[in-house]
Amino acid sequence: MTERIVRVLETFTADRTTQSATEIARRAELPSSTAHRIVGELIGQGILERDDEGRVRLGMRLWELALRGSSALRLRQAALPHMERVQARIREHTQLAVLENEEALFLERLSDPTAGANITRIAGRLPLHASSSGLVLLAFADPDLRERVLAQPLRPVSAETVTDADALRALLASIRRRGHVVAPGSIESVSTGVAVPVRDHGEVVAALSVVLPRQAPTTEPIEALTSAAAAIEADLGRMH
Ligand code: PHB
């Protein structure tokens, strides 16, 4: 039963936030009657909700339960004031991401209304080898995980995504040395991602990034991100 409920919940993605019960059944590969019953029960518990058009979406109650006391919330709370400072200074997009099941999962994104292109979504994911945040998370990840990711087929997201394992190994080593990455065009040709690691008690737990227009200068963003990461680290050190 639990497995079927999870399958139902997992049919919702960052890009597919509302669905009919019939669509859920097909995507969860469940018999229609089973899916309709599970959807009905989850709506009864507030885990799913129906919108005005009768389509189904994830419920506020699920959001509430998921955030309560989660490590992601603690990290987001520590990071947010410092992300706001980066955002006020750079005026593009500022993101916070964690490593989740071999992908970068984005906990927060702040964007200026006039900022350039950015495909990052809150609660959305990007590949580790392609995004600036992912590259930082991969650079400081457990070596076993790093080699496992590099041994897999590395799909290009744009024409400029680095997909050669040896080239990536060299890039990851340079990220560990320099403490930041500048990834021009790796996700979209029009953008450059810049990211730094965020540590909690010495261990890298997140990546802080900005997404800039491709030709934008990167010196000030690197400086803003590095000092924000240090401030987040100091605040996390004081939190329990
Ligand atoms: C990045 O992190 O490198 C990145 C993310 C989203 C974009 C562009 C670049 O749209």
Boltz pocket constraint, residues with backbone or C-beta under 6 A from the ligand:
constraints:
  - pocket:
      binder: B
      contacts: [[A, 117], [A, 118], [A, 119], [A, 120], [A, 130], [A, 131], [A, 132], [A, 133], [A, 134], [A, 183], [A, 186], [A, 187], [A, 188], [A, 191], [A, 192], [A, 193], [A, 194], [A, 209], [A, 210], [A, 211]]
      max_distance: 6.0
